[in-house]
Amino acid sequence: MEIQNLTSSDQWERVKEELCKELGEDAFSNWFGRVEHEETAGGAVRLSVPTVFLKNWIQRNYTEQLIGLWKREQKDIDRIEVTVRSVLRPRMPQPTQPPQPITPRRIRGRKQAVNRSIHFGLSPTAVDIPCLADISDEAAVDFLNGAALSSKMTFDTFCDGNSNNHAFRVVRQFATGHEHRLESLYVHASAGIGKTHLLQAAASEARRSGRRAAYMSAEFFMYHLVPALRTAAFPLLHQSLKSIDLLLIDDLQFLHGKQGHEEFCKTLDMVMECPSQVIIAADRPPEDLTTLPQQIQQRLRSSQVVSIQKADFALRHEILKQAVLRARQRYADFDVPNDVADYIARHVTSSIRDLEGALNRLFAHNQLTRQPVTPEFAKKTLRDLVQNEEPRAVKVEEIQQIVCKHFSVSKADLLSSCRARTLVRPRQIAMYIAKAVTGRSLPEIGRRFGNRDHTTVLHAIRKIEALLTRDADLAQEIDLLKRLVHS
């Protein structure tokens, strides 16, 4: 028996090598990184996976490919059997000041067995939970705590500046319960700008202050919470949801599929009535979530909406400074001179994630070569990162904010129907710049300027173009605004 197991193990290793070559490392890691070989017997290969989702995906997409590869090792193989490993989720270590647990009322009666497993299969840090009907109330409640929080993503480690200060303050008020008059908050920002950091920080802060907080991604919400609420565990989960003070749903843009939308709509309406407050985040404004049905968009637009803009030079410089200080706590000999920090902050502008990645690369090369960190060293080390940096996509909302600040008008007035001269000119300039730098169509720009007709936008653009031919001061003013937009 031991020889057979050893042989099967060797065969599985060779099958994985060939599969990795055919699929590529990324796809192989995504779908087969957590697959385990259980046994080979009677013409069948038995594999196990941690989630039902992964089992179904492999059976639908890779069964024939797996059989073909196994036949090279053992000709009598004619089927692949995939099973789900069921392992209780280990409890996370309790914080120094543990939050109040989510404790639902005891539900009378025996829970019925259900066939569907609830699992954490889509997060790299997640682990499985078995059928909710077969585990204790405590484990079922722990399910609602959502994904594990990163100890690095707190309000203390979040650098705030002009581009994100408003969002930072509002999210923090929600976390501490100071904004109880508001039920929901919608935060939007492009990838790598800090929205996940803010949401995780809010969850941690809420728990530290004794509030009950649950953080989860849209994928977890759609694939796990929604199905769970359709099982016999519904009364327990629904009662538990009512005890949550703050629910946080991240990366809403990943919600997909018609059935997912319908299920999400029904569940979101119910869920948002349970906790005291809800924070939802995505990578775009509610009106740009065009893959979502109108009822979801309307629900999101009715929330308080805040955005996080891309970090300006001053904030990028401060982020680098704080990152260097953290690195020096472990490596006292590592330092980044001010002129090098200036170079990185000026040239790596796409996202905070890329900014930190540039610093990590600089640190790795410094530790490997022991060369001092000079501007020349930084240019050589980061050459490909700087050269490959793509111009960022400018949003109409960013242009509106900059124009409003420059002309000292409110955004509400800018988008209003008021025809006062002090508003008409800034409005026309904003429309002109929006067309020049965003690539948006005239109807799209009109919708973002108070649902104006595209002919109104065209008139504004032609008006500014005519003025530019004879007004040098206006040309300089618009050139300045364009630079501010791209900064």
Secondary structure as UniProt FT lines:
FT   HELIX           2..23
FT   HELIX           25..32
FT   TURN            33..34
FT   STRAND          36..41
FT   TURN            42..43
FT   STRAND          44..49
FT   HELIX           52..61
FT   HELIX           63..73
FT   TURN            75..76
FT   STRAND          79..84
FT   TURN            124..125
FT   HELIX           132..134
FT   HELIX           137..143
FT   TURN            144..145
FT   TURN            151..152
FT   TURN            156..157
FT   TURN            162..164
FT   HELIX           165..176
FT   TURN            177..181
FT   STRAND          184..188
FT   TURN            191..192
FT   HELIX           195..208
FT   TURN            209..210
FT   STRAND          213..217
FT   HELIX           218..220
FT   HELIX           221..225
FT   HELIX           226..228
FT   TURN            229..230
FT   TURN            232..233
FT   HELIX           234..242
FT   STRAND          246..250
FT   HELIX           252..254
FT   HELIX           258..271
FT   TURN            272..273
FT   STRAND          277..282
FT   HELIX           286..288
FT   TURN            290..291
FT   HELIX           294..301
FT   STRAND          304..307
FT   HELIX           313..328
FT   TURN            329..330
FT   TURN            332..333
FT   HELIX           338..347
FT   HELIX           352..369
FT   HELIX           375..381
FT   HELIX           383..387
FT   HELIX           396..407
FT   HELIX           411..415
FT   HELIX           421..438
FT   HELIX           442..448
FT   TURN            449..450
FT   HELIX           454..468
FT   TURN            469..470
FT   HELIX           472..486
//
